[in-house]
Amino acid sequence: MHSHSRVEMALGEATVRAKNQIKGVLKEIGKTLEEVSAFVQDNPEMQQAADKHGDKEGVIGVAANLVAHAAERMKAQSRLRVAVSRL
């Protein structure tokens, strides 16, 4: 087996693991990828490379950490709306 093939196999396996991790985070937070994507689109600061997404425990992938971070912000924004509506 050539080294090029081994690299392609490793990248393919990493891609599958990353996609599975994103699916797991989405299931955990109860959101769809479309909902998270729309939230990120509505919050341009989250699209900046310098924006720190934090590291969710047990989550390694950058995309999965972005999804988890967006979910936390979505939840906080929702709580803020509820608090304001009670005023």
Order of alpha helices (4+ residues) and beta strands (2+ residues): alpha-alpha-alpha
